Amino acid sequence: MATEADSRNLWRLWTSNELGAYKEQWIAFRNDQVIAGGPSLSDLASLFEREIANGKGPLFAFITLEILQ
């Protein structure tokens, strides 16, 4: 499963320079990199169904690079 290190690494990369290509999309993130992306979380998660079932799924995040108030 995704680790605390994955979470820290994703936060570090959370800039428009690094993740701008995925703006307004869902990503799967592991080992310091985006391993897949798309507009639907359910479609994206289905790509990792077996890994999730085995407790080894990636970290999923929705990329928004604007300040939310």
VOBA-1610 file (N, C-alpha, C; in pm, whole numbers, padded with zeros to 5 digits, always signed):
BEGIN
Met+00084-00118+00000Met+00000+00000+00000Met+00088+00124+00000Ala+00031+00235-00034Ala+00105+00361-00033Ala+00160+00386+00107Thr+00275+00448+00113Thr+00343+00472+00240Thr+00342+00619+00277Glu+00385+00649+00400Glu+00401+00788+00440Glu+00502+00859+00352Ala+00605+00787+00310Ala+00705+00847+00221Ala+00642+00887+00088Asp+00550+00805+00035Asp+00479+00842-00087Asp+00403+00972-00066Ser+00337+00984+00048Ser+00261+01105+00078Ser+00352+01227+00085Arg+00464+01216+00152Arg+00560+01328+00160Arg+00616+01363+00022Asn+00648+01263-00057Asn+00703+01288-00190Asn+00601+01354-00282Leu+00475+01312-00272Leu+00372+01375-00352Leu+00355+01520-00311Trp+00353+01547-00183Trp+00338+01685-00136Trp+00454+01772-00188Arg+00573+01718-00189Arg+00690+01790-00237Arg+00677+01824-00386Leu+00614+01736-00462Leu+00598+01756-00607Leu+00471+01833-00643Trp+00392+01875-00543Trp+00263+01937-00568Trp+00281+02081-00616Thr+00330+02095-00738Thr+00347+02226-00802Thr+00299+02215-00946Ser+00270+02329-01007Ser+00225+02324-01146Ser+00336+02275-01239Asn+00461+02301-01203Asn+00572+02251-01285Asn+00577+02099-01287Glu+00551+02037-01175Glu+00561+01891-01165Glu+00432+01818-01204Leu+00318+01872-01162Leu+00191+01801-01180Leu+00091+01873-01270Gly+00133+01981-01332Gly+00043+02059-01416Gly-00023+01980-01527Ala+00043+01880-01579Ala-00014+01798-01686Ala-00134+01716-01638Tyr-00149+01703-01506Tyr-00258+01622-01449Tyr-00365+01709-01383Lys-00362+01840-01406Lys-00459+01931-01343Lys-00601+01886-01372Glu-00682+01883-01266Glu-00823+01842-01271Glu-00838+01694-01309Gln-00738+01614-01277Gln-00744+01469-01299Gln-00705+01397-01171Trp-00735+01269-01169Trp-00690+01181-01062Trp-00557+01120-01103Ile-00470+01099-01007Ile-00344+01029-01034Ile-00326+00913-00937Ala-00247+00817-00979Ala-00198+00710-00892Ala-00049+00738-00877Phe-00002+00741-00753Phe+00135+00782-00724Phe+00202+00678-00635Arg+00327+00645-00672Arg+00405+00550-00591Arg+00551+00565-00629Asn+00638+00543-00533Asn+00783+00545-00558Asn+00829+00673-00626Asp+00778+00787-00576Asp+00823+00918-00621Asp+00783+00952-00764Gln+00677+00886-00816Gln+00635+00919-00952Gln+00487+00890-00974Val+00429+00962-01069Val+00292+00936-01112Val+00299+00812-01202Ile+00222+00710-01168Ile+00226+00587-01247Ile+00105+00574-01340Ala+00002+00658-01318Ala-00114+00660-01407Ala-00198+00782-01372Gly-00281+00824-01466Gly-00369+00937-01441Gly-00492+00930-01528Gly-00597+01002-01488Gly-00719+01006-01567Gly-00828+01084-01498Pro-00938+01109-01568Pro-01045+01191-01513Pro-01137+01121-01413Ser-01133+00989-01409Ser-01225+00913-01323Ser-01148+00829-01221Leu-01179+00850-01092Leu-01114+00771-00988Leu-01151+00623-01001Ser-01275+00594-01030Ser-01314+00453-01039Ser-01243+00382-01154Asp-01230+00449-01268Asp-01157+00389-01380Asp-01009+00370-01346Leu-00951+00471-01281Leu-00811+00463-01244Leu-00788+00351-01141Ala-00872+00347-01041Ala-00859+00244-00936Ala-00875+00104-00994Ser-00960+00090-01096Ser-00980-00043-01155Ser-00852-00097-01218Leu-00762-00008-01260Leu-00633-00053-01315Leu-00547-00121-01208Phe-00574-00089-01082Phe-00493-00139-00971Phe-00573-00230-00879Glu-00683-00283-00931Glu-00774-00363-00850Glu-00703-00479-00778Arg-00622-00550-00849Arg-00552-00666-00790Arg-00454-00620-00682Glu-00380-00513-00711Glu-00284-00460-00613Glu-00356-00411-00487Ile-00468-00342-00505Ile-00544-00293-00391Ile-00593-00410-00307Ala-00643-00513-00372Ala-00692-00632-00301Ala-00581-00699-00221Asn-00458-00686-00268Asn-00343-00746-00199Asn-00274-00649-00105Gly-00336-00532-00082Gly-00279-00435+00012Gly-00157-00363-00040Lys-00142-00353-00173Lys-00023-00292-00231Lys-00057-00181-00330Gly-00174-00123-00317Gly-00217-00020-00410Gly-00141+00111-00393Pro-00145+00197-00494Pro-00077+00325-00488Pro-00159+00429-00410Leu-00101+00545-00396Leu-00170+00661-00338Leu-00248+00728-00450Phe-00376+00757-00427Phe-00458+00825-00525Phe-00481+00969-00480Ala-00476+01062-00574Ala-00497+01203-00541Ala-00562+01274-00659Phe-00647+01372-00628Phe-00704+01458-00730Phe-00620+01583-00737Ile-00573+01619-00856Ile-00482+01731-00870Ile-00558+01859-00897Thr-00552+01948-00800Thr-00602+02083-00816Thr-00491+02174-00767Leu-00456+02269-00848Leu-00341+02354-00815Leu-00384+02497-00784Glu-00511+02515-00750Glu-00563+02646-00714Glu-00589+02652-00565Ile-00587+02771-00512Ile-00614+02789-00370Ile-00764+02775-00347Leu-00801+02685-00259Leu-00942+02664-00225Leu-00976+02745-00100Gln-01087+02813-00103Gln-01127+02893+00012Gln-01253+02840+00074
//
